[in-house]
């Protein structure tokens, strides 16, 4: 099977980018903003993850996504940080719905994460890409990203890049 793309949004795209760049089976993470349709046509911070489903399952990707942002909290910044999984086509939507149903069992509460069509993507400016890998000791990275990567090291050690 060839690589698959999926959009993921929930928290700061710098955090989301670093999390998915750390995973084996992920070949590319594009960081920026995704727009959907209907009431979700506004852009929200997100990433597009390109991965090999033979190396890392969609279920594991979605579990990691749910565990590394406030996926059960409907906080006041949800327009900027929409908790969502974005699909590029209807075939992928069905696969995402099944994997999401299994993945959300890792949570103690019901997630507010939505499954939405990916209508448009705007990549971030070059200076903000690879934010964590370019400055892992920056205060923002240490406060917000490093703890999420530590969670990955504890819970998903076999899914990390070697």
C-alpha positions in Angstrom: 0.0 0.0 0.0 1.2 3.5 -0.7 1.5 6.4 1.7 -1.6 8.1 3.0 -2.2 11.8 3.9 -4.4 12.9 6.8 -5.0 16.3 8.4 -4.8 16.7 12.2 -5.7 19.7 14.2 -6.1 20.3 17.9 -3.4 22.4 19.5 -0.6 24.5 18.4 0.7 23.4 15.0 4.3 23.6 16.3 3.4 21.0 18.9 1.5 18.8 16.5 4.3 19.0 14.0 7.0 17.8 16.5 4.8 14.9 17.8 4.2 13.4 14.3 7.8 14.1 13.1 8.9 11.9 16.0 7.0 8.8 14.8 8.3 6.0 12.7 6.3 5.4 9.6 5.6 9.2 9.1 7.6 10.5 6.1 6.4 14.1 6.1 4.6 16.6 8.3 3.4 19.8 6.7 2.6 22.5 9.3 0.1 25.3 8.7 -3.7 25.9 8.7 -6.6 23.8 7.4 -10.0 25.0 6.3 -13.0 22.7 6.0 -16.5 23.5 4.9 -19.8 24.8 6.4 -19.2 26.5 9.8 -15.6 25.3 9.8 -14.5 27.2 6.7 -12.2 29.4 8.8 -8.6 28.3 8.9 -7.4 26.5 12.1 -3.8 25.5 13.1 -3.1 21.9 11.9 -0.7 19.6 10.1 -0.9 17.3 7.2 0.7 14.0 8.0 2.0 11.6 5.3 2.5 8.1 6.6 2.9 4.5 5.6 -0.1 2.5 7.1 2.1 -0.7 7.0 4.5 1.0 9.4 2.1 2.8 11.7 -1.6 2.2 11.9 -4.2 4.9 11.4 -5.6 3.9 14.8 -2.2 4.5 16.5 -1.9 7.9 14.8 -5.3 8.9 16.0 -4.7 7.7 19.6 -1.5 9.8 19.7 -3.4 12.7 18.3 -6.1 12.4 20.9 -3.7 12.0 23.8 -1.4 14.9 22.8 -3.9 17.8 22.7 -7.0 18.8 24.8 -9.3 16.6 22.7 -12.0 16.5 25.4 -12.0 20.2 26.2 -14.2 22.7 24.4 -12.1 25.7 25.4 -12.4 29.3 24.2 -9.6 29.0 21.6 -11.3 26.2 19.5 -11.6 28.4 16.4 -7.8 28.8 16.3 -7.1 25.2 17.6 -10.0 23.1 16.2 -9.9 19.5 17.4 -10.3 17.7 14.2 -9.3 14.9 11.8 -9.4 16.0 8.2 -10.0 13.6 5.3 -9.1 14.3 1.7 -11.7 12.0 0.2 -14.8 10.0 1.1 -13.0 6.6 1.0 -10.6 7.8 3.7 -13.5 9.2 5.7 -14.9 5.7 6.3 -11.5 4.4 7.4 -11.0 7.4 9.7 -14.4 6.8 11.3 -13.6 3.2 12.1 -10.1 4.0 13.4 -11.4 6.9 15.5 -14.0 4.7 17.1 -11.2 2.4 18.3 -8.7 5.1 19.1 -11.0 7.2 21.4 -11.1 4.3 23.8 -7.8 5.5 25.2 -9.5 8.5 26.7 -11.5 8.7 29.9 -13.9 11.2 28.5 -15.7 11.5 25.1 -13.6 13.6 22.7 -15.0 16.7 21.0 -12.8 15.9 18.0 -14.6 16.2 14.7 -14.1 14.4 11.4 -14.2 17.0 8.7 -13.4 17.2 5.0 -10.0 18.8 4.2 -11.0 21.7 1.8 -7.8 23.8 1.8 -4.4 23.9 3.4 -2.0 26.9 3.8 1.6 26.0 4.7 3.3 28.1 7.4 6.1 30.4 6.6 9.5 28.8 6.3 10.9 30.4 9.5 8.3 28.6 11.6 8.6 25.1 10.1 10.4 22.4 12.0 10.0 24.6 15.0 10.9 22.1 17.7 13.8 20.5 15.8 15.3 23.9 15.1 15.1 25.2 18.7 14.3 22.4 21.2 15.6 24.4 24.2 13.4 27.4 23.5 11.0 28.1 26.5 7.9 27.4 24.5 9.3 24.0 23.3 10.4 23.0 26.8 7.0 24.0 28.4 4.6 22.6 25.8 6.3 20.3 23.3 8.8 18.4 25.4 6.2 17.0 27.8 4.2 15.6 24.9 7.2 14.0 23.4 8.0 12.4 26.9 4.4 10.9 26.8 5.3 9.4 23.4 8.6 8.0 24.8 6.7 6.4 27.7 3.6 5.1 25.9 4.6 4.6 22.3 8.3 3.8 22.4 7.9 1.2 19.6 6.3 3.8 17.3 9.1 6.4 17.6 11.8 7.0 15.0 14.9 4.9 15.7 
